[in-house]
Amino acid sequence: MTTPQGPDGQVPGTPGEPARPAEPGLPQTAPSATGTAAPAAEGAPPATGAPPAGQRRVPPQHVVKRTRLSGLWVGLIISAVVLILLLIFILENGQSADIGYFGAHGHLPLGVALLLAAAGGALLVIIPGTGRIIQLRRTARRHRKADAARLKAAGPPAPAAAEPPKRVV
């Protein structure tokens, strides 16, 4: 049995007796809501049933689940911030740059030229990535159809045999 300890690790004595240090082999304890001593874990909140300080318990029916529309709004907000940052980048890099591409030569603002180069690089990644995603979806669809056909041909699963009750002697 463990003895309750105070917040300073001291075991309270009887009235008139000074507090003594806790015994090293015994686990640390913290008083619970019932007033009895319960083991306390390192860094764990007290076992009073109350949430940790600064947090409130929210009933499950009050938790708002994320939806596709909320994801769309987050995406739109992030896109708007990125667009503003890109516009600032273009406006700050307005020096003229000489561009040559497959024999075509021209002059573009430096910010625009850099953004066009970045967009071209993104396309080099997006196009093959999209092709691979389509390929994987087709393969997954083919596997789903094959599994469904296999399950349909096998028929419904046989009911499990009921075990006879065990006799306790």
Backbone hydrogen bonds, N-H to C=O, Kabsch-Sander energy under -0.5 kcal/mol:
donor,donor_aa,acceptor,acceptor_aa,energy
6,G,10,Q,-3.3
9,G,6,G,-2.0
11,V,20,R,-3.6
17,E,14,T,-2.9
20,R,11,V,-2.0
22,A,9,G,-1.4
26,L,23,E,-1.1
30,A,38,A,-3.4
32,S,36,T,-2.7
33,A,47,A,-1.0
35,G,32,S,-1.3
38,A,30,A,-2.5
40,A,28,Q,-1.4
44,A,41,A,-1.5
48,T,46,P,-1.9
55,Q,52,P,-2.0
62,H,59,P,-2.0
63,V,60,P,-1.1
65,K,63,V,-0.6
71,G,67,T,-1.9
72,L,68,R,-2.1
73,W,69,L,-2.1
74,V,70,S,-2.1
75,G,71,G,-2.3
76,L,72,L,-2.5
77,I,73,W,-2.3
78,I,74,V,-2.4
79,S,75,G,-2.4
80,A,76,L,-2.3
81,V,77,I,-2.0
82,V,78,I,-2.4
83,L,79,S,-2.6
84,I,80,A,-2.2
85,L,81,V,-2.2
86,L,82,V,-2.4
87,L,83,L,-2.4
88,I,84,I,-2.2
89,F,85,L,-2.1
90,I,86,L,-2.5
91,L,87,L,-2.5
92,E,88,I,-2.2
93,N,89,F,-1.2
97,A,108,L,-3.0
99,I,97,A,-0.5
99,I,106,G,-3.4
101,Y,104,A,-2.9
104,A,101,Y,-2.1
106,G,99,I,-2.6
108,L,97,A,-2.3
110,L,95,Q,-3.0
111,G,93,N,-2.9
113,A,109,P,-2.4
114,L,110,L,-2.4
115,L,111,G,-2.1
116,L,112,V,-2.6
117,A,113,A,-2.0
118,A,114,L,-2.2
119,A,115,L,-2.5
120,G,116,L,-2.2
121,G,117,A,-2.0
122,A,118,A,-2.3
123,L,119,A,-2.1
124,L,120,G,-1.6
125,V,121,G,-0.8
125,V,122,A,-0.7
126,I,122,A,-3.0
127,I,123,L,-2.2
129,G,125,V,-1.6
130,T,126,I,-2.8
131,G,127,I,-1.9
132,R,128,P,-2.1
133,I,129,G,-2.2
134,I,130,T,-2.4
135,Q,131,G,-2.1
136,L,132,R,-2.4
137,R,133,I,-2.3
138,R,134,I,-2.2
139,T,135,Q,-2.0
140,A,136,L,-2.5
141,R,137,R,-2.5
142,R,138,R,-2.4
143,H,139,T,-2.3
144,R,140,A,-2.4
145,K,141,R,-2.3
146,A,142,R,-2.1
147,D,143,H,-2.5
148,A,144,R,-2.4
149,A,145,K,-2.4
150,R,146,A,-2.2
151,L,147,D,-2.5
152,K,148,A,-2.2
153,A,149,A,-2.2
154,A,150,R,-1.6
155,G,151,L,-1.0
169,V,167,R,-0.6
